[in-house]
Amino acid sequence: MACGEFDLIERFFKKRQNQRSDVIVPIGDDCAVLAPIADQLLAVSTDTLVSGVHFYPDMPPHALGYKSLAVNLSDLAAMGATPRWVSLAITLPNVDENWLEPFSAGFFEAAEYYDIQLIGGDVTKGPLSITLTVQGQIPRNQQITRSGANVGDWICVTGQLGDSALGLQNLAGKISLLEGDKARVIKKHYYPVPRLLAGQALRGVATAAIDLSDGLASDVGHIAKASGCKAVIDVDSLPLSDALLANTSVEQAVALALAGGEDYELCFTVAPSALSALETLLAHTGASFTCIGQMHAGEGVEFARDNKQINLELEGFVHF
Amino acid sequence: MACGEFDLIERFFKKRQNQRSDVIVPIGDDCAVLAPIADQLLAVSTDTLVSGVHFYPDMPPHALGYKSLAVNLSDLAAMGATPRWVSLAITLPNVDENWLEPFSAGFFEAAEYYDIQLIGGDVTKGPLSITLTVQGQIPRNQQITRSGANVGDWICVTGQLGDSALGLQNLAGKISLLEGDKARVIKKHYYPVPRLLAGQALRGVATAAIDLSDGLASDVGHIAKASGCKAVIDVDSLPLSDALLANTSVEQAVALALAGGEDYELCFTVAPSALSALETLLAHTGASFTCIGQMHAGEGVEFARDNKQINLELEGFVHF
């Protein structure tokens, strides 16, 4: 690290910090030193966003700063964790203050709202990419993994699916949107809401959970595989927004909801006996939920309409 | 994430893992879940290495895998922490098994030796870069920061300085080496030894510490600034290896020791009263140490020979 780099960190990332009382040594030493709650577990997740792969190079930097943290917080939500600390490694082709200023403003907007403190990181020169490691805490034995679903469990999702993908399609010039829907749909793509309160409320209730980043069809498959079950999804139950239905055909809407990706809603499973309690449990979290299927014996993911299996051609998101 | 990526993680990074008993949910879920020692603090550090900036694109992948972890462990050492867990985010232009195989072998060689477990990460497509977040633990109130040095404290370093930079100069074709020295010097550059045991032994003894990544002249300046002192370095006391002296002029040797960088030795300060105990304290750590100066009232870094200030022209490492 060198002078230029220190100035950058100082100017855009250190001074505007919220301060948590559990940060003993903040950003700026060899390591941050933190005091976790003694009888809780740590949850840790790392994600990298690469320009041109995970986001368009012209994505507004405020949205990019917000979203890069929000999508990592979504992983904490899926585990039932409460956010604590985040490390940010950012690689930049050059120092552009007009980019760094809104990027860091967007980042700290999310950090302050969700009370997570930036505790370290690195600024390096190179092609634009952003790597975050977020940390949270969970009471012992209350983590929600992907592997706890049982045959007979209901499959639920929070919120509505497909709007973020619809926004991306519009930004890519592939779908035009009615004027009244555009701002809301684009916002769903740029400013996803991590379902942290819902994840915490589901501790001890959900048998398994995952956050929807690649799309339900792919992500629920991870629960099915880790739990040794088959997920059967009733496509007519998918929670689709009025905006999605007003701007696409039903087939397009279902495809975007199942495979569009970047919803950052939670997909979770609950035992049938727990279903009646869900409404009360989630009432204070701001997250609606919908039952969209059930776990069966077998493996993989199946789609059904009127209780009959149907075939859908869906494209997943493959890096290589 | 998608199938190709999962296969990669599975094949090169998940299956060859050592298993720590404090990893409750390992790599492969939304988050790793960890059980820290309840009455200890957490130390966290993040570093990014970008191809063409921090390492030559043709650096042997085994060495790169080893070194990328070792240099992050060096940050834990400087804090006095014991290594626990690491997250690895790697961005690759394409899947090259002939590269990934030795890279992961080198990474896990260091991980197993220092008993740190890979608990998550991300594999993405893009220009080659590696971001690691390492975590360790420290007994409460025993972290060694950069800010605790006092006027009168001695400044010490572990090991010898300049060999890694000499190796890099040779690899860059700028300095030729005597045949008998070459392998050892290149190894110092590719396979630095993080001074973890020394850092732990210095808990409660060193008043401040930093690991030498940019070079002593720059790094000791961080201690001076954070501690509100001036560091005065006696250039004749610098610990220089026989290989360094045999292959360079004395001036070159001093310049490499002060500003060559990448030594990954510890620079630390101790009260004069603690100096006599250092030899015993560090005896079991495999790290020699040398007193190379003293903290004075003032600010910045000064160099001296025979107790007289001298001027040195040194080039630092500036990213931007």
Interface residues (C-beta under 8 A of the other chain):
Chain A: M1 A2 C3 G4 E5 L8 I24 V25 G28 D29 D30 C31 A32 V33 L34 A35 P36 A38 D39 L41 L42 A43 V44 S45 T46 D47 T48 L49 V50 S51 G52 V53 H54 D75 L76 A78 M79 A81 W85 S87 L88 A89 T91 N94 V95 I119 G120 G121 D122 V123 T124 K125 G126 P127 S129 T131 T133 Q135 G136 I138 R140 Q143 T145 R146 S147 A209 I210 D211 S213 D214 S218 A226 G316 F317 V318 H319 F320
Chain B: M1 A2 C3 G4 E5 L8 I24 V25 G28 D29 D30 C31 A32 V33 L34 A35 P36 A38 D39 L41 L42 A43 V44 S45 T46 D47 T48 L49 V50 S51 G52 V53 H54 D75 L76 A78 M79 A81 W85 S87 L88 A89 T91 N94 V95 I119 G120 G121 D122 V123 T124 K125 G126 P127 S129 T131 T133 Q135 G136 I138 R140 Q143 T145 R146 S147 A209 I210 D211 S213 D214 S218 A226 G316 F317 V318 H319 F320
